[in-house]
């Protein structure tokens, strides 16, 4: 995460995202991710998915890896935020 040459996509709900998120991240709730796949594929890759615990971001990661997108499961948004700022 050192060069920051990637996109962070938070797949939590809008309400969860509004309570706190990684600065500069994009919020695409998991339930919208398939419908917004083309938009997501145009983002700078790799894409780091995050959520509250890593479960929903893991689902998004598995889906988009199968679609040929360079992506990783960052786990909790708090962990991603910590790793960006250490």
GIWOGI-V267372 format. One record per pair of residues at least 12 apart in sequence whose C-alpha atoms are under 8 Angstrom apart, sorted by the first residue. I is the first residue (numbers start at 1). J is the second residue. If there is no record, write none. Layout:
i	j
I	J
I	J
This chain:
i	j
1	83
1	84
2	84
5	44
5	45
5	46
6	44
6	45
6	46
6	47
6	48
7	25
7	26
7	43
7	44
7	45
7	46
7	47
7	48
8	22
8	24
8	25
8	26
8	47
8	48
8	49
8	50
9	25
9	26
9	27
9	28
9	47
9	48
9	49
9	50
10	25
10	26
10	27
10	28
10	29
10	49
10	50
10	51
10	57
10	77
11	27
11	28
11	29
11	30
11	33
11	49
11	50
11	51
11	56
11	57
11	60
12	27
12	28
12	29
12	30
12	50
12	51
12	52
12	56
13	27
13	28
13	29
13	30
14	27
14	29
21	77
21	78
21	81
22	77
22	78
22	80
22	81
23	81
30	56
30	57
30	60
33	60
41	69
45	69
45	70
45	71
46	69
46	70
46	71
46	72
47	69
47	70
47	71
47	72
48	71
48	72
48	73
48	74
49	61
49	71
49	72
49	73
49	74
49	75
50	73
50	74
50	75
50	76
50	77
50	80
51	75
51	76
51	77
52	75
52	76
52	77
52	78
53	75
53	76
53	77
54	73
54	74
54	75
54	76
55	75
57	73
57	74
57	75
58	73
58	75
61	73
